[in-house]
Amino acid sequence: MKSCQLCHSSFDPTAPVTDPAVEAGLFLAREFYGDGEELCQECLASRGRLGMMYCREFD
């Protein structure tokens, strides 16, 4: 178990990813922010949704 850098909740970094928003957030976290393994799936999903809405360079 790890602690999320943003919300400080504990999470399992090996949990399977099934939500497309989490996948998008993980992509952004790895490619742009360098914190892909430090965030829980809920925070990754939030980042992914925001990225899908506002990052027009991915359209």
C-alpha positions in Angstrom: 0.0 0.0 0.0 1.1 3.5 -0.8 -0.1 7.0 0.2 -1.4 9.2 -2.5 0.6 12.5 -3.0 -2.6 14.5 -3.6 -5.3 13.2 -1.2 -3.0 11.2 1.2 -5.3 8.1 1.1 -3.7 4.7 0.9 -4.0 2.8 -2.3 -2.7 -0.3 -4.1 -0.5 0.7 -7.0 -0.9 -2.8 -8.5 -4.7 -2.7 -8.7 -6.1 -3.2 -12.3 -7.2 -0.2 -14.2 -10.6 -0.5 -15.9 -11.8 3.1 -16.0 -10.8 5.1 -19.2 -10.5 8.3 -17.0 -8.0 6.6 -14.9 -6.1 5.5 -18.0 -6.0 9.0 -19.3 -4.9 10.4 -15.9 -2.2 7.8 -15.7 -1.0 8.8 -19.2 -0.9 12.5 -18.1 0.8 11.6 -14.8 3.5 9.6 -16.5 4.2 11.8 -19.6 3.7 15.3 -18.1 3.9 15.3 -14.4 6.2 12.3 -13.6 4.0 11.1 -10.7 2.2 8.2 -12.3 3.0 5.7 -9.5 2.3 8.2 -6.7 -1.4 8.9 -7.2 -4.5 6.8 -6.3 -7.0 5.9 -9.0 -9.5 8.4 -7.8 -7.0 11.3 -8.2 -5.9 9.8 -11.5 -9.5 9.7 -12.7 -10.0 13.4 -11.8 -6.9 14.4 -13.6 -7.9 12.2 -16.6 -11.4 13.8 -16.8 -9.9 17.3 -16.7 -7.4 16.4 -19.3 -10.1 14.9 -21.6 -12.1 18.1 -21.2 -9.5 20.8 -21.4 -6.3 19.4 -23.1 -7.2 20.1 -26.7 -3.8 18.9 -28.0 -5.1 15.3 -27.5 -8.2 15.7 -29.7 
